[in-house]
Amino acid sequence: MSKQYLTLHTLESAHPSDIYALAPTKSRLLSASGSSKILVHNTTEPDFPLVQTVDGAHPLGIHHLVTAKEGKRAASVGFEGRIRIWDINEDGTLESAGDVTDNNKPGDAWAIAISDDGAYLASTSITGKINVWSLGEEGKPKIREYETKGSFGLCISLSSDGRFTASGHENGSIYIFNNDSGRLAHSVAGLVHPIRSVAFSPASKLLAAAGDARIIALYDVNSGEQVANLTGHGGWVLSLDWSDTGEYLLSGSHDSKAKIWRIETRSCVATHSHGDKPLWTVKWLPKVAGRSEMFALGGGNQAISLYREAAG
C-alpha cells in the first residue's frame, strides 16, 4: 500500500552550498550548509518565509544542526570543530547561549544529538570517543565519555526515554550505550561499510542504522538483535528520521532519492527525487493539530523542498 505526498513548496537556492542539516520545531525549520549561516524559516505560512539569518555562526561552514523536541534549544557544529548552543525564543528566532568549550579543534566534534528536553548534548569525534555535556549547568561541563574501538564516529542518536545513546562509525561498527549505567549495552552486528546515520524510534524500542551498504537495518534496542533490512536505495544512505508515531521511517540517499518506509510491513510506500545531487538531510516536521503530515529535504542542489501528505 503506497502513500502519496505532494510538493508543497521549494525554497530554491536557499543556501549558496550543499545543505547538510535541517532541524525543525513546531513552527520553524532551521537549515545549515557549507556556508557560515543558519537560516530560520516559518513553517506555519504557505510560502515558508525566512524569519532570521544567523550570520557567521561557524566561519568554515556547518555540518550538523539539531533541535530539542521540546523546541527551546538548538545546537550546531562547524568544520572548525566548535559546538555552539542556541536558545529558541518565543518567536522562533535563535539567540546564542554560549559554546561547549572543551573542544576546539577540527574533528573533536562531528555528529551531535540533543536530548528531547534540551538538557544534554552528545557528540562523536574523529577518534571514536563519544562525549556528553550538560547544557543546564554553568560552563556546560562534560558529564560522560564513552570509548569505542577508535573508528571515526559519523553519526549519533539519543533515545527519547533518555536511556540510550547510539553511535555509528566509519568501520561499520554500531554501539548502543546505556546512559543509566554508563556502559556499553550492545555492540551490534554492523553493515561492514561506514554508517552514516542512526536513529532511535520514538518509543525507544528500535534503532535504525544505514550508510554505504545502501541497506537500512533495524535493531531491537533491548536485545541488540537485528530484526529487519530495508533495501531499495541505489546509493549511500545519508539520513534517517522517524515520524512522530514511529509508523514510518524517512530516508535520504546519495542517489538523490527520499523514501518513506512503513515499519509494520517493512516496505517502501513512497519515493521522491530531490534533483540529481546527494540528499544529505531529511526531516519530518513535528505533527501539529490541523496540519497534514509533512517532511523536508535538503542536499547538494542547495534547495529545501517541503512535502505534505495528500488528502485521503
C-alpha positions as CSV (number, residue, x, y, z in Angstrom):
1,M,0.0,0.0,0.0
2,S,1.5,3.3,-1.1
3,K,1.2,6.8,0.3
4,Q,1.0,10.0,-1.7
5,Y,2.8,13.2,-0.8
6,L,2.6,16.4,-2.7
7,T,5.3,19.0,-3.2
8,L,4.1,21.9,-1.0
9,H,6.9,24.4,-1.6
10,T,10.5,24.5,-2.8
11,L,12.9,27.2,-1.5
12,E,15.3,27.4,-4.4
13,S,18.9,28.4,-3.7
14,A,18.2,28.5,0.0
15,H,21.9,28.3,0.7
16,P,24.9,29.0,-1.6
17,S,26.3,25.5,-1.0
18,D,25.3,22.0,-0.1
19,I,22.6,21.9,2.7
20,Y,23.9,19.4,5.3
21,A,21.3,19.8,8.1
22,L,17.7,20.6,8.7
23,A,16.3,20.9,12.2
24,P,12.6,21.5,12.8
25,T,10.5,22.9,15.7
26,K,6.7,23.0,15.7
27,S,6.6,26.4,13.8
28,R,10.1,26.8,12.3
29,L,12.6,25.0,10.1
30,L,16.3,25.6,10.7
31,S,18.8,24.9,8.0
32,A,22.6,24.9,7.7
33,S,25.1,24.3,4.9
34,G,28.8,24.6,3.9
35,S,28.3,28.4,4.4
36,S,28.6,30.1,7.7
37,K,24.9,31.0,8.1
38,I,21.9,29.3,9.8
39,L,18.6,30.2,8.3
40,V,15.2,30.0,10.1
41,H,12.0,29.6,8.0
42,N,8.4,29.9,9.3
43,T,6.5,26.7,8.6
44,T,3.1,28.0,9.6
45,E,2.7,30.2,6.5
46,P,2.2,28.9,3.0
47,D,5.4,30.3,1.4
48,F,7.6,29.4,4.4
49,P,9.1,32.9,4.7
50,L,12.6,33.5,6.0
51,V,12.4,35.0,9.5
52,Q,16.0,35.0,10.6
53,T,19.5,34.7,9.2
54,V,22.2,34.0,11.7
55,D,25.4,35.3,10.1
56,G,28.8,33.9,10.9
57,A,27.6,31.1,13.1
58,H,30.6,28.9,12.0
59,P,33.2,30.5,9.8
60,L,34.2,27.4,7.9
61,G,30.6,26.1,7.4
62,I,28.2,23.9,9.3
63,H,27.8,20.1,9.0
64,H,25.4,19.3,11.8
65,L,22.4,21.2,13.4
66,V,19.9,19.8,15.8
67,T,16.9,21.0,17.8
68,A,15.4,19.6,21.1
69,K,12.0,18.1,20.7
70,E,10.6,20.5,23.3
71,G,11.6,23.3,21.0
72,K,13.5,25.6,23.2
73,R,17.1,24.8,22.4
74,A,19.3,24.0,19.4
75,A,22.9,23.2,18.8
76,S,25.3,23.4,15.8
77,V,28.8,22.3,15.0
78,G,31.1,23.6,12.3
79,F,34.1,22.4,10.3
80,E,36.3,24.3,12.7
81,G,35.3,21.9,15.5
82,R,33.3,24.3,17.7
83,I,29.8,23.4,19.2
84,R,27.5,26.3,19.6
85,I,24.3,26.2,21.7
86,W,21.3,28.3,20.8
87,D,18.2,29.3,22.8
88,I,15.0,29.4,20.7
89,N,12.9,32.4,21.6
90,E,9.1,32.5,21.8
91,D,9.0,34.0,18.2
92,G,11.1,31.1,16.9
93,T,14.3,33.1,16.4
94,L,17.7,31.9,17.7
95,E,19.8,33.6,20.4
96,S,23.4,32.5,21.3
97,A,23.6,30.6,24.6
98,G,27.3,30.0,24.5
99,D,29.6,27.3,23.4
100,V,30.8,23.9,24.6
101,T,34.3,25.0,25.4
102,D,36.4,21.9,25.9
103,N,36.6,21.0,22.2
104,N,38.1,23.5,19.7
105,K,39.9,21.5,17.1
106,P,38.5,20.1,13.8
107,G,37.5,16.5,14.4
108,D,37.0,16.9,18.1
109,A,33.2,17.2,17.5
110,W,31.5,15.7,14.4
111,A,27.9,14.5,14.7
112,I,25.7,15.8,17.5
113,A,22.4,14.8,19.2
114,I,20.4,16.7,21.7
115,S,18.1,15.2,24.3
116,D,14.3,15.8,24.0
117,D,14.3,18.3,26.9
118,G,17.5,20.1,25.7
119,A,19.3,19.3,28.9
120,Y,22.3,17.5,27.4
121,L,24.2,17.1,24.2
122,A,26.2,14.1,22.8
123,S,28.9,14.3,20.2
124,T,31.0,11.9,18.2
125,S,34.7,12.5,17.3
126,I,37.3,11.5,14.8
127,T,38.9,9.4,17.5
128,G,35.8,7.4,18.1
129,K,35.2,8.8,21.6
130,I,31.6,9.8,22.5
131,N,31.3,12.9,24.7
132,V,28.2,14.1,26.6
133,W,27.8,17.6,28.1
134,S,25.2,19.0,30.4
135,L,23.6,22.1,28.9
136,G,21.8,23.1,32.0
137,E,24.8,23.7,34.2
138,E,27.2,26.7,34.2
139,G,30.0,26.2,31.8
140,K,28.3,23.2,30.1
141,P,30.5,20.6,31.7
142,K,31.3,17.2,30.2
143,I,29.4,14.6,32.2
144,R,30.2,11.4,30.4
145,E,32.6,9.8,28.0
146,Y,32.1,6.6,26.1
147,E,35.0,4.8,24.5
148,T,34.7,2.8,21.3
149,K,37.3,0.9,19.3
150,G,38.7,4.2,17.8
151,S,36.9,4.4,14.5
152,F,35.6,7.9,13.4
153,G,32.1,8.4,14.7
154,L,30.0,9.6,11.8
155,C,26.6,9.7,13.5
156,I,24.8,9.6,16.8
157,S,21.3,9.4,18.3
158,L,19.8,9.8,21.8
159,S,16.7,7.8,22.7
160,S,13.6,9.7,23.7
161,D,13.3,8.0,27.0
162,G,16.9,9.1,27.9
163,R,18.2,5.6,28.5
164,F,20.4,5.0,25.4
165,T,23.0,6.6,23.2
166,A,23.8,5.0,19.8
167,S,26.7,5.8,17.5
168,G,27.7,4.7,14.0
169,H,31.3,4.5,12.8
170,E,33.4,4.6,9.7
171,N,34.4,1.0,10.1
172,G,30.8,-0.2,10.1
173,S,30.5,-0.6,13.9
174,I,27.3,0.4,15.7
175,Y,27.3,0.8,19.5
176,I,24.4,1.2,21.9
177,F,25.3,2.6,25.3
178,N,23.2,2.5,28.5
179,N,23.1,6.0,29.9
180,D,21.9,4.8,33.4
181,S,24.9,2.5,33.9
182,G,27.4,4.4,31.7
183,R,28.3,1.2,30.0
184,L,28.1,-0.4,26.6
185,A,24.8,-2.2,26.2
186,H,25.3,-3.7,22.7
187,S,27.9,-3.7,20.0
188,V,25.5,-4.8,17.3
189,A,26.3,-6.6,14.0
190,G,27.2,-3.7,11.7
191,L,26.9,-3.3,8.0
192,V,30.7,-3.6,7.3
193,H,30.7,-0.3,5.4
194,P,30.6,3.2,7.0
195,I,27.5,4.0,9.0
196,R,26.2,7.5,8.0
197,S,23.0,7.7,10.1
198,V,21.5,6.1,13.3
199,A,18.1,7.0,14.7
200,F,16.1,5.7,17.6
201,S,12.3,5.2,17.1
202,P,10.1,7.5,19.2
203,A,9.2,4.6,21.6
204,S,13.0,3.9,22.0
205,K,12.4,0.2,21.0
206,L,14.1,0.2,17.6
207,L,17.3,1.6,16.2
208,A,17.6,2.3,12.5
209,A,21.1,2.4,11.0
210,A,22.3,2.9,7.5
211,G,25.2,4.0,5.4
212,D,27.4,3.0,2.5
213,A,26.0,-0.6,2.4
214,R,22.8,1.0,0.9
215,I,20.8,-1.1,3.4
216,I,18.7,0.3,6.3
217,A,19.0,-2.1,9.3
218,L,16.5,-2.2,12.2
219,Y,17.7,-3.4,15.6
220,D,15.9,-4.3,18.8
221,V,17.3,-1.8,21.3
222,N,16.9,-4.1,24.3
223,S,18.4,-7.3,22.8
224,G,20.7,-5.8,20.2
225,E,19.2,-8.2,17.7
226,Q,18.9,-7.2,14.0
227,V,15.2,-7.6,13.2
228,A,14.9,-6.3,9.6
229,N,16.7,-5.0,6.5
230,L,15.1,-2.3,4.3
231,T,16.5,-2.3,0.7
232,G,15.9,-0.1,-2.3
233,H,18.3,2.8,-2.3
234,G,20.8,3.0,-5.1
235,G,23.4,5.0,-3.2
236,W,24.8,5.5,0.2
237,V,22.0,6.2,2.8
238,L,22.9,9.6,4.4
239,S,20.0,10.5,6.6
240,L,17.2,8.8,8.6
241,D,14.3,10.3,10.6
242,W,11.3,8.6,12.3
243,S,7.8,10.0,12.1
244,D,6.2,11.2,15.4
245,T,4.2,8.0,15.8
246,G,7.0,5.6,14.8
247,E,4.9,4.2,12.0
248,Y,7.1,5.5,9.2
249,L,10.8,6.0,8.6
250,L,12.1,8.6,6.2
251,S,15.5,8.1,4.5
252,G,17.6,10.2,2.2
253,S,20.4,8.9,-0.1
254,H,23.3,9.9,-2.2
255,D,21.1,8.6,-5.1
256,S,19.1,11.9,-4.7
257,K,16.0,9.9,-3.5
258,A,14.0,10.1,-0.4
259,K,12.0,7.0,0.6
260,I,9.3,6.5,3.2
261,W,9.1,3.1,4.8
262,R,6.1,1.6,6.6
263,I,7.7,-0.2,9.6
264,E,4.8,-2.6,10.2
265,T,5.2,-4.1,6.7
266,R,8.9,-3.4,6.2
267,S,8.0,-1.8,2.9
268,C,8.7,1.4,0.9
269,V,5.4,3.3,0.4
270,A,6.7,6.4,-1.3
271,T,9.8,7.7,-3.2
272,H,10.6,11.2,-4.1
273,S,13.6,12.7,-6.1
274,H,15.4,15.8,-5.0
275,G,17.2,16.9,-8.1
276,D,20.3,14.9,-9.1
277,K,22.7,15.7,-6.2
278,P,23.2,13.9,-2.9
279,L,20.3,14.2,-0.4
280,W,22.2,15.0,2.8
281,T,19.3,15.6,5.2
282,V,15.7,14.5,5.6
283,K,13.3,15.5,8.4
284,W,9.7,15.1,9.4
285,L,8.1,18.2,10.6
286,P,6.5,17.8,14.1
287,K,2.9,16.7,14.0
288,V,0.7,19.8,14.6
289,A,-3.1,19.7,15.1
290,G,-4.9,20.7,11.9
291,R,-1.8,20.2,9.7
292,S,-1.2,17.3,7.3
293,E,1.9,15.1,7.8
294,M,4.9,17.0,6.3
295,F,8.6,16.5,5.7
296,A,11.5,18.5,4.3
297,L,14.5,17.6,2.2
298,G,17.9,19.3,1.7
299,G,21.0,18.4,-0.2
300,G,23.5,19.2,-2.9
301,N,21.1,21.1,-5.1
302,Q,21.1,23.9,-2.5
303,A,17.2,23.9,-2.3
304,I,14.9,22.9,0.5
305,S,11.8,21.0,-0.6
306,L,8.7,20.6,1.6
307,Y,6.1,17.9,1.1
308,R,2.7,17.2,2.7
309,E,0.6,14.1,2.7
310,A,-2.2,14.1,0.1
311,A,-5.7,14.2,1.5
312,G,-7.3,10.7,1.6
